[in-house]
């Protein structure tokens, strides 16, 4: 698992970093690592027992440039 508290997770974080972490690591279940809305007092070792639940093989960049990625 890639653990990162520097992705500015509000509103989904930075898409290119989310893609990087999904390709290089794996996803874990929210039951094991629930969203807390803050990182104060949190550390990656809190989630070391979380089991992998999904792995992304390849992601693609979508959009015209920085800040142009959206659901549309």
DRENTORKOL-3810 file (N, C-alpha, C; in nm, 4 decimals):
REM DRENTORKOL-3810
@n.u->0.0845; n.v->-0.1181; n.w->0.0000; ca.u->0.0000; ca.v->0.0000; ca.w->0.0000; c.u->0.0882; c.v->0.1233; c.w->0.0000
@n.u->0.0491; n.v->0.2233; n.w->-0.0761; ca.u->0.1122; ca.v->0.3545; ca.w->-0.0712; c.u->0.0314; c.v->0.4379; c.w->0.0263
@n.u->0.0956; n.v->0.4928; n.w->0.1250; ca.u->0.0269; ca.v->0.5772; ca.w->0.2217; c.u->0.0741; c.v->0.7201; c.w->0.2010
@n.u->-0.0198; n.v->0.8127; n.w->0.1893; ca.u->0.0151; ca.v->0.9508; ca.w->0.1581; c.u->-0.0839; c.v->1.0465; c.w->0.2210
@n.u->-0.0330; n.v->1.1418; n.w->0.2948; ca.u->-0.1186; ca.v->1.2462; ca.w->0.3512; c.u->-0.0936; c.v->1.3800; c.w->0.2826
@n.u->-0.0231; n.v->1.3829; n.w->0.1704; ca.u->0.0134; ca.v->1.5076; ca.w->0.1043; c.u->-0.0610; c.v->1.5296; c.w->-0.0272
@n.u->-0.1674; n.v->1.4574; n.w->-0.0502; ca.u->-0.2391; ca.v->1.4635; ca.w->-0.1770; c.u->-0.3524; c.v->1.5651; c.w->-0.1748
@n.u->-0.3636; n.v->1.6447; n.w->-0.0707; ca.u->-0.4718; ca.v->1.7414; ca.w->-0.0604; c.u->-0.6040; c.v->1.6755; c.w->-0.0953
@n.u->-0.6456; n.v->1.5814; n.w->-0.0123; ca.u->-0.7581; ca.v->1.4939; ca.w->-0.0416; c.u->-0.8942; c.v->1.5586; c.w->-0.0545
@n.u->-0.9121; n.v->1.6856; n.w->-0.0148; ca.u->-1.0427; ca.v->1.7490; ca.w->-0.0304; c.u->-1.0846; c.v->1.7465; c.w->-0.1760
@n.u->-1.2092; n.v->1.7160; n.w->-0.1998; ca.u->-1.2650; ca.v->1.7068; ca.w->-0.3345; c.u->-1.1891; c.v->1.6071; c.w->-0.4210
@n.u->-1.1391; n.v->1.5003; n.w->-0.3618; ca.u->-1.0784; ca.v->1.3913; ca.w->-0.4378; c.u->-0.9275; c.v->1.3949; c.w->-0.4525
@n.u->-0.8637; n.v->1.5030; n.w->-0.4124; ca.u->-0.7184; ca.v->1.5105; ca.w->-0.4244; c.u->-0.6731; c.v->1.5364; c.w->-0.5669
@n.u->-0.5462; n.v->1.5225; n.w->-0.5911; ca.u->-0.4884; ca.v->1.5463; ca.w->-0.7233; c.u->-0.5008; c.v->1.4189; c.w->-0.8068
@n.u->-0.5731; n.v->1.4223; n.w->-0.9187; ca.u->-0.5968; ca.v->1.3015; ca.w->-0.9980; c.u->-0.4693; c.v->1.2297; c.w->-1.0401
@n.u->-0.3650; n.v->1.3034; n.w->-1.0806; ca.u->-0.2435; ca.v->1.2359; ca.w->-1.1269; c.u->-0.1736; c.v->1.1626; c.w->-1.0118
@n.u->-0.1826; n.v->1.2152; n.w->-0.8899; ca.u->-0.1239; ca.v->1.1438; ca.w->-0.7762; c.u->-0.2087; c.v->1.0243; c.w->-0.7365
@n.u->-0.3411; n.v->1.0386; n.w->-0.7436; ca.u->-0.4267; ca.v->0.9233; ca.w->-0.7156; c.u->-0.3952; c.v->0.8099; c.w->-0.8120
@n.u->-0.3770; n.v->0.8431; n.w->-0.9392; ca.u->-0.3433; ca.v->0.7421; ca.w->-1.0388; c.u->-0.2104; c.v->0.6757; c.w->-1.0063
@n.u->-0.1121; n.v->0.7562; n.w->-0.9725; ca.u->0.0205; ca.v->0.7028; ca.w->-0.9383; c.u->0.0103; c.v->0.6048; c.w->-0.8219
@n.u->-0.0579; n.v->0.6438; n.w->-0.7156; ca.u->-0.0678; ca.v->0.5571; ca.w->-0.5988; c.u->-0.1467; c.v->0.4301; c.w->-0.6272
@n.u->-0.2504; n.v->0.4396; n.w->-0.7125; ca.u->-0.3278; ca.v->0.3202; ca.w->-0.7460; c.u->-0.2463; c.v->0.2222; c.w->-0.8299
@n.u->-0.1572; n.v->0.2739; n.w->-0.9168; ca.u->-0.0736; ca.v->0.1863; ca.w->-0.9988; c.u->0.0428; c.v->0.1275; c.w->-0.9194
@n.u->0.1063; n.v->0.2057; n.w->-0.8358; ca.u->0.2265; ca.v->0.1624; ca.w->-0.7643; c.u->0.1959; c.v->0.0847; c.w->-0.6362
@n.u->0.0788; n.v->0.1025; n.w->-0.5835; ca.u->0.0399; ca.v->0.0332; ca.w->-0.4607; c.u->-0.0887; c.v->-0.0438; c.w->-0.4834
@n.u->-0.1798; n.v->-0.0322; n.w->-0.3917; ca.u->-0.3104; ca.v->-0.0954; ca.w->-0.4042; c.u->-0.4098; c.v->-0.0193; c.w->-0.3176
@n.u->-0.5353; n.v->-0.0469; n.w->-0.3396; ca.u->-0.6418; ca.v->0.0187; ca.w->-0.2644; c.u->-0.6805; c.v->-0.0693; c.w->-0.1465
@n.u->-0.7244; n.v->-0.0042; n.w->-0.0391; ca.u->-0.7723; ca.v->-0.0773; ca.w->0.0780; c.u->-0.9170; c.v->-0.0391; c.w->0.1043
@n.u->-0.9852; n.v->-0.1189; n.w->0.1829; ca.u->-1.1258; ca.v->-0.0993; ca.w->0.2125; c.u->-1.1453; c.v->0.0169; c.w->0.3094
@n.u->-1.2503; n.v->0.0938; n.w->0.2871; ca.u->-1.2796; ca.v->0.2072; ca.w->0.3749; c.u->-1.3158; c.v->0.1613; c.w->0.5165
@n.u->-1.3575; n.v->0.0378; n.w->0.5323; ca.u->-1.3847; ca.v->-0.0144; ca.w->0.6668; c.u->-1.2572; c.v->-0.0176; c.w->0.7496
@n.u->-1.1439; n.v->-0.0433; n.w->0.6842; ca.u->-1.0157; ca.v->-0.0503; ca.w->0.7531; c.u->-0.9525; c.v->0.0881; c.w->0.7683
@n.u->-0.9774; n.v->0.1765; n.w->0.6727; ca.u->-0.9196; ca.v->0.3114; ca.w->0.6746; c.u->-1.0288; c.v->0.4132; c.w->0.6421
@n.u->-1.1193; n.v->0.4387; n.w->0.7357; ca.u->-1.2304; ca.v->0.5296; ca.w->0.7074; c.u->-1.1853; c.v->0.6738; c.w->0.6876
@n.u->-1.2596; n.v->0.7464; n.w->0.6051; ca.u->-1.2309; ca.v->0.8875; ca.w->0.5825; c.u->-1.2521; c.v->0.9642; c.w->0.7123
@n.u->-1.1564; n.v->1.0484; n.w->0.7496; ca.u->-1.1642; ca.v->1.1226; ca.w->0.8748; c.u->-1.1739; c.v->1.2735; c.w->0.8538
@n.u->-1.1439; n.v->1.3238; n.w->0.7341; ca.u->-1.1535; ca.v->1.4659; ca.w->0.7076; c.u->-1.0362; c.v->1.5468; c.w->0.7596
@n.u->-0.9390; n.v->1.4830; n.w->0.8215; ca.u->-0.8177; ca.v->1.5500; ca.w->0.8679; c.u->-0.7067; c.v->1.4477; c.w->0.8833
@n.u->-0.5841; n.v->1.4946; n.w->0.8872; ca.u->-0.4708; ca.v->1.4027; ca.w->0.9015; c.u->-0.3967; c.v->1.4201; c.w->1.0333
@n.u->-0.4336; n.v->1.5189; n.w->1.1134; ca.u->-0.3654; ca.v->1.5415; ca.w->1.2408; c.u->-0.3745; c.v->1.4161; c.w->1.3282
@n.u->-0.2589; n.v->1.3726; n.w->1.3746; ca.u->-0.2531; ca.v->1.2539; ca.w->1.4592; c.u->-0.2542; c.v->1.1221; c.w->1.3838
@n.u->-0.2691; n.v->1.1277; n.w->1.2524; ca.u->-0.2698; ca.v->1.0059; ca.w->1.1717; c.u->-0.1296; c.v->0.9758; c.w->1.1230
@n.u->-0.1011; n.v->0.8484; n.w->1.1021; ca.u->0.0262; ca.v->0.8066; ca.w->1.0431; c.u->0.0023; c.v->0.6794; c.w->0.9643
@n.u->0.0875; n.v->0.6561; n.w->0.8678; ca.u->0.0704; ca.v->0.5410; ca.w->0.7794; c.u->0.0683; c.v->0.4088; c.w->0.8559
@n.u->0.1443; n.v->0.4000; n.w->0.9627; ca.u->0.1488; ca.v->0.2738; ca.w->1.0373; c.u->0.0133; c.v->0.2380; c.w->1.0996
@n.u->-0.0785; n.v->0.3337; n.w->1.1108; ca.u->-0.2128; ca.v->0.3033; ca.w->1.1624; c.u->-0.2870; c.v->0.2058; c.w->1.0721
@n.u->-0.2445; n.v->0.1969; n.w->0.9453; ca.u->-0.3179; ca.v->0.1182; ca.w->0.8467; c.u->-0.2378; c.v->0.0007; c.w->0.7921
@n.u->-0.1294; n.v->-0.0349; n.w->0.8591; ca.u->-0.0435; ca.v->-0.1409; ca.w->0.8078; c.u->-0.1116; c.v->-0.2776; c.w->0.8058
@n.u->-0.2148; n.v->-0.2972; n.w->0.8856; ca.u->-0.2833; ca.v->-0.4266; ca.w->0.8864; c.u->-0.3963; c.v->-0.4347; c.w->0.7838
@n.u->-0.4228; n.v->-0.3258; n.w->0.7108; ca.u->-0.5290; ca.v->-0.3262; ca.w->0.6091; c.u->-0.4892; c.v->-0.4153; c.w->0.4915
@n.u->-0.5817; n.v->-0.4963; n.w->0.4480; ca.u->-0.5575; ca.v->-0.5897; ca.w->0.3384; c.u->-0.5877; c.v->-0.5241; c.w->0.2037
@n.u->-0.5148; n.v->-0.5599; n.w->0.0986; ca.u->-0.5439; ca.v->-0.5080; ca.w->-0.0357; c.u->-0.6825; c.v->-0.5508; c.w->-0.0818
@n.u->-0.7554; n.v->-0.4586; n.w->-0.1454; ca.u->-0.8869; ca.v->-0.4945; ca.w->-0.1993; c.u->-0.8947; c.v->-0.4708; c.w->-0.3496
@n.u->-0.8077; n.v->-0.3852; n.w->-0.4044; ca.u->-0.8098; ca.v->-0.3589; ca.w->-0.5487; c.u->-0.6725; c.v->-0.3100; c.w->-0.5932
@n.u->-0.6394; n.v->-0.3385; n.w->-0.7188; ca.u->-0.5143; ca.v->-0.2965; ca.w->-0.7784; c.u->-0.5446; c.v->-0.2433; c.w->-0.9179
@n.u->-0.4907; n.v->-0.1274; n.w->-0.9519; ca.u->-0.5091; ca.v->-0.0685; ca.w->-1.0840; c.u->-0.3833; c.v->-0.0962; c.w->-1.1647
@n.u->-0.3979; n.v->-0.1522; n.w->-1.2823; ca.u->-0.2846; ca.v->-0.1880; ca.w->-1.3667; c.u->-0.2341; c.v->-0.0671; c.w->-1.4446
@n.u->-0.3252; n.v->0.0090; n.w->-1.5059; ca.u->-0.2832; ca.v->0.1216; ca.w->-1.5898; c.u->-0.3887; c.v->0.2315; c.w->-1.5849
@n.u->-0.3426; n.v->0.3548; n.w->-1.5724; ca.u->-0.4314; ca.v->0.4703; ca.w->-1.5790; c.u->-0.3909; c.v->0.5563; c.w->-1.6987
@n.u->-0.4802; n.v->0.6419; n.w->-1.7422; ca.u->-0.4540; ca.v->0.7311; ca.w->-1.8551; c.u->-0.4879; c.v->0.8738; c.w->-1.8149
@n.u->-0.4129; n.v->0.9697; n.w->-1.8671; ca.u->-0.4399; ca.v->1.1109; ca.w->-1.8437; c.u->-0.5550; c.v->1.1536; c.w->-1.9335
@n.u->-0.6550; n.v->1.2204; n.w->-1.8769; ca.u->-0.7698; ca.v->1.2702; ca.w->-1.9519; c.u->-0.7818; c.v->1.4192; c.w->-1.9239
@n.u->-0.7920; n.v->1.5001; n.w->-2.0278; ca.u->-0.8064; ca.v->1.6441; ca.w->-2.0105; c.u->-0.7040; c.v->1.7185; c.w->-2.0930
@n.u->-0.7211; n.v->1.8490; n.w->-2.0990; ca.u->-0.6341; ca.v->1.9321; ca.w->-2.1807; c.u->-0.5082; c.v->1.9768; c.w->-2.1088
@n.u->-0.5045; n.v->1.9721; n.w->-1.9798; ca.u->-0.3874; ca.v->2.0182; ca.w->-1.9061; c.u->-0.4141; c.v->2.0200; c.w->-1.7573
@n.u->-0.3195; n.v->2.0747; n.w->-1.6848; ca.u->-0.3276; ca.v->2.0803; ca.w->-1.5392; c.u->-0.4576; c.v->2.1467; c.w->-1.4955
@n.u->-0.5309; n.v->2.0824; n.w->-1.4098; ca.u->-0.6554; ca.v->2.1381; ca.w->-1.3581; c.u->-0.7754; c.v->2.1198; c.w->-1.4475
@n.u->-0.7593; n.v->2.0540; n.w->-1.5613; ca.u->-0.8686; ca.v->2.0377; ca.w->-1.6559; c.u->-0.9383; c.v->1.9022; c.w->-1.6440
@n.u->-0.8958; n.v->1.8174; n.w->-1.5553; ca.u->-0.9573; ca.v->1.6862; ca.w->-1.5386; c.u->-1.0891; c.v->1.7027; c.w->-1.4613
@n.u->-1.1941; n.v->1.6436; n.w->-1.5087; ca.u->-1.3230; ca.v->1.6491; ca.w->-1.4393; c.u->-1.4021; c.v->1.5221; c.w->-1.4694
@n.u->-1.5146; n.v->1.5079; n.w->-1.4040; ca.u->-1.6017; ca.v->1.3931; ca.w->-1.4309; c.u->-1.6510; c.v->1.3951; c.w->-1.5746
@n.u->-1.6691; n.v->1.5158; n.w->-1.6295; ca.u->-1.7181; ca.v->1.5304; ca.w->-1.7666; c.u->-1.6207; c.v->1.4690; c.w->-1.8642
END
